[in-house]
């Protein structure tokens, strides 16, 4: 069976550095950080007081009544999906709903709804718990609401693989279209976990950086992938959404095409529930599978948006993966971590970074990695600290995501 070619026709996002794709991309190229000190009253009681809060609040974009029926994570997904759907030229277009799907992921789901209603239960009793709690807190709520918006009557999926979730959703969408089960799939990820419990829990397991939380500290310098001073990630929030189509469907309706989805790979470390395999063997398999499933060679890969969260072990392991899969081509490959600016969006990270990958291909420029003052000598990669031009011609960019539970996903995007 011949596989259908899959292309990207729409992009949407809301992020710590911008409320839409244009503002987010401009900020990333400029090296602008969205990390700041939290001024919430509850932040005084937890050890980490910085995060990548969303740049534009949902209340400024969504209808107030509709927004109240959505958890914050679903609000982000809807904002990004609405932008992507418009960007693809599909707003008001009659599609075959049975050939339209959704794959929108979240690593944690509606945690703010869950915890807020638990507080209500304890303080005011069961009768005051919202009847909308379950449809708001369920992990598939973002996907389901996006599905309602686009009229999807095909598969509406919500993969959950921790910090690899958003990228896994894109991989799932790729498979749906390649196998002929859908013509259009809205894919991506979202997360809204800037709340005292998740932040305290991440801090207790020593995953979050505590630098910059002190009075007078500079939060914008804390997320520092590959730097010798890195000591943990910075939590971010937001969403990234792509509209994927079969090339045949996109051309038939005269759609503007950003890039081709070349291939994807999914694997697991089977090593530890939280720590990555220090030799990066699982991630290496995922990247190799992405290469093998696409019509390209490692020589075509000129850019990588790395997972690189600013943790001591994970950043080094990813360098080993790229050397193992790209060989000598790694020396000609521009590697970046946009998490240095946005923080780590957990289930939304891979999707936001996919948007950045696709725009890097379109504009032939890689965003920088900021806060890289002293590169770890164990990391032998070309990591520019200013935006870097990418070559012309046919090129491929890799988007890597790795998560708790040993999840690894790599997705390859190529120029058209």
For each residue, the residues with C-beta under 8 A, 3 or more apart:
1: 179
2:
3: 178 179
4: 177 178 179 180 246 247 248
5: 246 247 248 260
6: 173 174 177 178 244 245 246 247 260 261
7: 244 245 246 247 250 257 258 259 260 261 416
8: 11 242 243 244 257 258 259 260 261 358 413
9: 87 88 89 243 244 245 250 255 256 257 258
10: 84 85 86 87 88 89 90 241 242 243
11: 8 21 83 84 87 241 242 243 258 355 358 359
12: 20 21 79 80 81 82 83 84 85 87 188 239 240 241 242 355
13: 18 20 21 24 80 83 238 239 240 241 352 355
14: 18 19 20 54 55 56 58 61 76 79 80 238 239
15: 18 19 24 34 54 55 236 238 239 240 342 345 352
16: 34 35 52 53 54 55 236 237 238 341 342 343
17: 23 24 27 28 32 33 34 55 341 342
18: 13 14 15 21 22 23 24 25 26 27 55 56
19: 14 15 23 24 54 55 56 60 61 79
20: 12 13 14 23 24 56 83
21: 11 12 13 18 24 25 83 87 355 359
22: 18 25 26
23: 17 18 19 20 26 27 55
24: 13 15 17 18 19 20 21 27 28 55 352 355
25: 18 21 22 28 29 355 356 359
26: 18 22 23 29 30
27: 17 18 23 24 30 32 34 341
28: 17 24 25 31 32 338 341 342 356 367
29: 25 26 365 367 368 387
30: 26 27 387
31: 28 341 367 368 370 385 386 387
32: 17 27 28 341
33: 17 219 220 221 223 340 341 370 371
34: 15 16 17 27 52 53 55 236 341 342 343
35: 16 50 51 52 212 219 220 222 223 234 236 341 342 343
36: 50 51 52 53 219 220
37: 49 50 212 213 217 219
38: 43 49 50 51 53 194
39: 43
40: 43
41: 44
42: 45 46 196
43: 38 39 40 46 49 196
44: 41 49
45: 42 196
46: 42 43 49 196 199 200 203
47: 200 203 210 213
48: 51 199 202 203 208 209 210 213 235
49: 37 38 43 44 46 213
50: 35 36 37 38 212 213 217 219 222 234
51: 35 36 38 48 194 199 234 235 236 237 343
52: 16 34 35 36 223 234 235 236 237 238 342 343 344 345
53: 16 34 36 38 194 237
54: 14 15 16 19 57 58 76 237 238
55: 14 15 16 17 18 19 23 24 34
56: 14 18 19 20 60 61
57: 54 60 61
58: 14 54 61 62 67 72 75 76 79
59: 62 64 67
60: 19 56 57
61: 14 19 56 57 58 79
62: 58 59 66 67 70 75 78 79
63: 66 67
64: 59 67 68
65: 68 69
66: 62 63 69 70
67: 58 59 62 63 64 70 75
68: 64 65
69: 65 66 132 135 136
70: 62 66 67 74 75 78 136 141 145
71: 74 75 109 110 112 113 136 137 141 142 192
72: 58 75 76 110 112 113 192 237
73: 76 77 106 108 109 110 111 112 141 142 190 191 192 193 239
74: 70 71 77 78 110 136 141 142 145 190
75: 58 62 67 70 71 72 78 79 192
76: 14 54 58 72 73 79 80 142 190 191 192 237 238 239 348
77: 73 74 80 81 104 106 142 143 145 146 188 190 239 241
78: 62 70 74 75 81 82 142 145 146 149
79: 12 14 19 58 61 62 75 76 82 83 239
80: 12 13 14 76 77 83 84 188 190 238 239 240 241
81: 12 77 78 84 85 104 146 149 150 186 188 241
82: 12 78 79 85 86 149
83: 11 12 13 20 21 79 80 86 87 241
84: 10 11 12 80 81 87 88 186 188 241 242 243
85: 10 12 81 82 88 90 91 149 150 186 243
86: 10 82 83 89 90 91
87: 9 10 11 12 21 83 84 243
88: 9 10 84 85 243 245 255
89: 9 10 86 93 253 255 256
90: 10 85 86 93 95 150 184 243
91: 85 86
92:
93: 89 90 253
94:
95: 90 99 100 150 151 183 184
96: 99 100 183
97: 100 151 152 153 154
98: 153 154
99: 95 96 154 182 183 184
100: 95 96 97 150 151 152 153 154 182 183 184 185 186
101: 152 154 155 156 157 173 176 181 182 184 185 186
102: 143 146 147 150 152 154 155 156 157 185 186 187
103: 143 155 156 157 158 159 169 170 172 173 176 185 186 187 188
104: 77 81 142 143 146 157 158 169 186 187 188 189 190 241
105: 143 158 159 160 161 165 166 168 169 188 189 190 347 351
106: 73 77 109 139 142 158 160 165 189 190 191 347 348
107: 160 161 162 163 165 189 191 193 346 347 348 403
108: 73 111 139 191 193 198 346 347
109: 71 73 106 114 137 138 139 141 160
110: 71 72 73 74 113 114 136 137 138 139 141
111: 73 108 114 115 137 192 193 195 197 198
112: 71 72 73 115 116 192 193 195
113: 71 72 110 116 117 130 133 136 137
114: 109 110 111 117 118 133 137
115: 111 112 118 119 195 197
116: 112 113 119 120
117: 113 114 120 121 129 130 133 137
118: 114 115 121 122
119: 115 116 122 123
120: 116 117 123 124 128 129 130
121: 117 118 124 125 126 128 129
122: 118 119
123: 119 120
124: 120 121 127 128
125: 121 128
126: 121 129
127: 124
128: 120 121 124 125
129: 117 120 121 126 133
130: 113 117 120 133 136
131:
132: 69 135 136
133: 113 114 117 129 130 136 137
134: 137 138
135: 69 132 138 141 144
136: 69 70 71 74 110 113 130 132 133 141
137: 71 109 110 111 113 114 117 133 134 141
138: 109 110 134 135 141 144
139: 106 108 109 110 158 160
140: 143 144 156 157 158
141: 70 71 73 74 109 110 135 136 137 138 144 145
142: 71 73 74 76 77 78 104 106 145 146 158 190 239
143: 77 102 103 104 105 140 146 147 156 157 158
144: 135 138 140 141 147 148 156 158
145: 70 74 77 78 141 142 148 149
146: 77 78 81 102 104 142 143 149 150 152 156 186 241
147: 102 143 144 150 151 152 156 186
148: 144 145 151 152
149: 78 81 82 85 145 146
150: 81 85 90 95 100 102 146 147 186
151: 95 97 100 147 148
152: 97 100 101 102 146 147 148 156 186
153: 97 98 100
154: 97 98 99 100 101 102 176 181 182 185
155: 101 102 103 176 181 182
156: 101 102 103 140 143 144 146 147 152
157: 101 102 103 104 140 143 169 172
158: 103 104 105 106 139 140 142 143 144 169
159: 103 105 165 168 169 172
160: 105 106 107 109 139 165 347
161: 105 107 164 165 168 403 405 407 409
162: 107 165 346 347 403 404 405 407
163: 107 307 309 344 346 347 349 350 401 402 403 404 407
164: 161 167 168 350 401 402 403 407 408 409
165: 105 106 107 159 160 161 162 168 169 189 346 347 350 401 403 407
166: 105 169 170 188 189 190 240 345 347 348 349 350 351 352 354 401
167: 164 170 171 189 264 350 351 353 354 399 400 401 409 410 411
168: 105 159 161 164 165 171 172 266 350 401 407 409
169: 103 104 105 157 158 159 165 166 172 173 187 188 189 351
170: 103 166 167 173 174 187 188 242 244 261 264 350 351 354 411
171: 167 168 174 175 264 265 266 409 411
172: 103 157 159 168 169 175 176 187
173: 6 101 103 169 170 176 177 182 185 186 187 242 244
174: 6 170 171 177 178 244 261 263 264 411
175: 171 172 178 179 264
176: 101 103 154 155 172 173 179 181 182 185
177: 4 6 173 174 180 181 182 183 184 185 244 245 246
178: 3 4 6 174 175
179: 1 3 4 175 176
180: 4 177
181: 101 154 155 176 177
182: 99 100 101 154 155 173 176 177 185
183: 95 96 99 100 177 245 246 249
184: 90 95 99 100 101 177 243 244 245 249
185: 100 101 102 103 154 173 176 177 182 243 244 245
186: 81 84 85 100 101 102 103 104 146 147 150 152 173 241 242 243 244
187: 102 103 104 169 170 172 173 241 242 243 244 351
188: 12 77 80 81 84 103 104 105 166 169 170 239 240 241 242 348 351 354
189: 104 105 106 107 165 166 167 169 239 240 345 347 348 349 350 351 352
190: 73 74 76 77 80 104 105 106 142 166 238 239 240 347 348 351
191: 73 76 106 107 108 236 237 238 239 345 346 347 348 349
192: 71 72 73 75 76 111 112 237
193: 73 107 108 111 112 198 199 235 237 346
194: 38 51 53 198 199 235 237
195: 111 112 115 198 199
196: 42 43 45 46 199 200
197: 111 115 200 201
198: 108 111 193 194 195 201 202 235
199: 46 48 51 193 194 195 196 202 203 208 235
200: 46 47 196 197 203 204
201: 197 198 204 205
202: 48 198 199 205 207 208 235
203: 46 47 48 199 200 206 207 208 210
204: 200 201
205: 201 202 274
206: 203 232
207: 202 203 232 233 274 311
208: 48 199 202 203 232 233 234 235
209: 48 212 222 223 230 231 232 233 234 310
210: 47 48 203 213 231 232
211: 217 222 231
212: 35 37 50 209 217 218 219 221 222
213: 37 47 48 49 50 210 217 219
214: 217
215:
216:
217: 37 50 211 212 213 214 222
218: 212 221 222
219: 33 35 36 37 50 212 213 222 234
220: 33 35 36 371
221: 33 212 218 224 371
222: 35 50 209 211 212 217 218 219 234 310 371
223: 33 35 52 209 233 234 310 339 340 341 343 344 371
224: 221 227 229 230 310 340 371 372 373
225: 230 306 308 309 310 315 337 339 340 369 371 372
226: 230 308 315 319 337 369 372 375 376 379 381 383
227: 224 230 310 371 372 373 374 375 376
228: 374 375 376
229: 224 373 374
230: 209 224 225 226 227 310 311 312 315 376
231: 209 210 211 310 312
232: 206 207 208 209 210 310 311
233: 207 208 209 223 309 310 311 339 343 344
234: 35 50 51 52 208 209 219 222 223 310 339 343 344
235: 48 51 52 193 194 198 199 202 208 343 344 346
236: 15 16 34 35 51 52 191 339 342 343 344 345 346 348 349
237: 16 51 52 53 54 72 76 191 192 193 194 345 348
238: 13 14 15 16 52 54 76 80 190 191 342 345 348 352
239: 12 13 14 15 73 76 77 79 80 142 188 189 190 191 345 348 351 352
240: 12 13 15 80 166 188 189 190 345 348 350 351 352 353 354 355
241: 10 11 12 13 77 80 81 83 84 104 146 186 187 188 351
242: 8 10 11 12 84 170 173 186 187 188 351 354 355 358
243: 8 9 10 11 84 85 87 88 90 184 185 186 187
244: 6 7 8 9 170 173 174 177 184 185 186 187 261
245: 6 7 9 88 177 183 184 185 249 250 255
246: 4 5 6 7 177 183 249 250
247: 4 5 6 7 250 251 257 260
248: 4 5 251 252
249: 183 184 245 246 252 253
250: 7 9 245 246 247 253 255 257
251: 247 248 254 255
252: 248 249
253: 89 93 249 250
254: 251
255: 9 88 89 245 250 251
256: 9 89
257: 7 8 9 247 250 260 416
258: 7 8 9 11 358 359 361 362 416
259: 7 8 358 361 362 413 414 415 416
260: 5 6 7 8 247 257 413 414 415 416
261: 6 7 8 170 174 244 264 411 412 413 414
262: 290 293 294 295 296 396 412 413 414
263: 174 289 290 291 292 293 294 295 296 411 412
264: 167 170 171 174 175 261 289 290 293 409 410 411 412
265: 171 285 286 287 288 289 290 291 292 293 408 409 410
266: 168 171 286 289 407 408 409
267: 282 283 285 286 289 408
268: 282 405 406 407 408
269: 272 276 277 281 282 283 406 408
270: 282 406
271: 275 276 277 282 406
272: 269 275 276 277 406
273: 404 405 406
274: 205 207 404
275: 271 272 278 313
276: 269 271 272 280 282 283 313 314 317 402 406
277: 269 271 272 280 281 282 283 317 406
278: 275 313 316 317
279: 317 320
280: 276 277 283 284 317 318 320 321 324
281: 269 277 284 285
282: 267 268 269 270 271 276 277 285 286 406 408
283: 267 269 276 277 280 286 287 317 318 321 400 402 408 410
284: 280 281 287 288 320 321 324 325
285: 265 267 281 282 288 289 408
286: 265 266 267 282 283 289 290 400 408 409 410
287: 265 283 284 290 291 321 322 325 398 400 410
288: 265 284 285 291 292 325
289: 263 264 265 266 267 285 286 292 293 410
290: 262 263 264 265 286 287 293 294 398 410 411 412
291: 263 265 287 288 294 296 297 298 301 325 412
292: 263 265 288 289
293: 262 263 264 265 289 290
294: 262 263 290 291 396 412 414
295: 262 263
296: 262 263 291 300 301 396 412 414
297: 291 300
298: 291 301 325 326 327 329
299: 329
300: 296 297 394 395 396 414
301: 291 296 298 304 326 329 333 395 396 397 398 412
302: 332 333 334 390 391 395 396 397
303: 333 334 335 336 357 360 361 366 390 395 396 397 398
304: 301 322 333 334 335 336 397 398 399 400
305: 336 337 338 353 354 356 357 360 397 398 399 400
306: 225 318 322 335 336 337 400
307: 163 314 318 337 339 349 400 401 402
308: 225 226 314 315 318 337 339 369
309: 163 225 233 314 315 337 339 344
310: 209 222 223 224 225 227 230 231 232 233 234 315 337 339 340 344
311: 207 230 232 233 314 315
312: 230 231 315 316
313: 275 276 278 316 317
314: 276 307 308 309 311 317 318 402
315: 225 226 230 308 309 310 311 312 318 319 376 379
316: 278 312 313 319 320 376 378 379
317: 276 277 278 279 280 283 313 314 320 321
318: 280 283 306 307 308 314 315 321 322 400 402
319: 226 315 316 322 323 378 379 380 381
320: 279 280 284 316 317 323 324
321: 280 283 284 287 317 318 324 325 400
322: 287 304 306 318 319 325 326 330 333 335 381
323: 319 320 326 327 330 380
324: 280 284 320 321
325: 284 287 288 291 298 321 322
326: 298 301 322 323 329 330 333
327: 298 323 330
328: 331 332
329: 298 299 301 326 332 333
330: 322 323 326 327 333 380 381
331: 328 382
332: 302 328 329 382
333: 301 302 303 304 322 326 329 330 381 382
334: 302 303 304 366 382 384 388 390
335: 303 304 306 322 369 381 382 383
336: 303 304 305 306 366 367 368 369 383 384
337: 225 226 305 306 307 308 309 310 340 369 383
338: 28 305 341 342 352 353 356 367 369
339: 223 225 233 234 236 307 308 309 310 342 343 344 349 353
340: 33 223 224 225 310 337 368 369 370 371 372
341: 16 17 27 28 31 32 33 34 35 223 338 367 370
342: 15 16 17 28 34 35 52 236 238 338 339 345 352
343: 16 34 35 51 52 223 233 234 235 236 339
344: 52 163 223 233 234 235 236 309 310 339 349
345: 15 52 166 189 191 236 237 238 239 240 342 348 349 352
346: 107 108 162 163 165 191 193 235 236 349
347: 105 106 107 108 160 162 163 165 166 189 190 191
348: 76 106 107 166 188 189 190 191 236 237 238 239 240 345 351 352
349: 163 166 189 191 236 307 339 344 345 346 352 353 401
350: 163 164 165 166 167 168 170 189 240 353 354 399 401 409 411
351: 105 166 167 169 170 187 188 189 190 239 240 241 242 348 354 355
352: 13 15 24 166 189 238 239 240 338 342 345 348 349 355 356
353: 167 240 305 338 339 349 350 356 357 399 401
354: 166 167 170 188 240 242 305 350 351 357 358 399 411 413
355: 11 12 13 21 24 25 240 242 351 352 358 359
356: 25 28 305 338 352 353 359 360 367
357: 303 305 353 354 360 361 397 398 399 413
358: 8 11 242 258 259 354 355 361 362 397 413
359: 11 21 25 258 355 356 362 363
360: 303 305 356 357 363 364 365 366 367 390 397
361: 258 259 303 357 358 364 390 395 397 413 414 415
362: 258 259 358 359
363: 359 360
364: 360 361 389 390 391 392 395
365: 29 360 387 388 389 390
366: 303 334 336 360 384 387 388 389 390
367: 28 29 31 336 338 341 356 360 387
368: 29 31 336 340 384 385 386 387 388
369: 225 226 308 335 336 337 338 340 372 383 384 385
370: 31 33 340 341 385
371: 33 220 221 222 223 224 225 227 340
372: 224 225 226 227 340 369 375 383 385
373: 224 227 229
374: 227 228 229
375: 226 227 228 372 379 383
376: 226 227 228 230 315 316 379
377:
378: 316 319
379: 226 315 316 319 375 376 383
380: 319 323 330
381: 226 319 322 330 333 335
382: 331 332 333 334 335
383: 226 335 336 337 369 372 375 379
384: 334 336 366 368 369 387 388
385: 31 368 369 370 372
386: 31 368
387: 29 30 31 365 366 367 368 384
388: 334 365 366 368 384
389: 364 365 366
390: 302 303 334 360 361 364 365 366 395
391: 302 364 395
392: 364
393: 415
394: 300 414 415
395: 300 301 302 303 361 364 390 391 414 415
396: 262 294 296 300 301 302 303 412 413 414 415
397: 301 302 303 304 305 357 358 360 361 412 413 414
398: 287 290 301 303 304 305 357 410 411 412
399: 167 304 305 350 353 354 357 410 411 412 413
400: 167 283 286 287 304 305 306 307 318 321 408 409 410
401: 163 164 165 166 167 168 307 349 350 353 407 408 409 410
402: 163 164 276 283 307 314 318 407 408 409
403: 107 161 162 163 164 165 406 407 408
404: 162 163 273 274 407
405: 161 162 268 273
406: 268 269 270 271 272 273 276 277 282 403
407: 161 162 163 164 165 168 266 268 401 402 403 404
408: 164 265 266 267 268 269 282 283 285 286 400 401 402 403
409: 161 164 167 168 171 264 265 266 286 350 400 401 402
410: 167 264 265 283 286 287 289 290 398 399 400 401
411: 167 170 171 174 261 263 264 290 350 354 398 399
412: 261 262 263 264 290 291 294 296 301 396 397 398 399
413: 8 259 260 261 262 354 357 358 361 396 397 399
414: 259 260 261 262 294 296 300 361 394 395 396 397
415: 259 260 361 393 394 395 396
416: 7 257 258 259 260
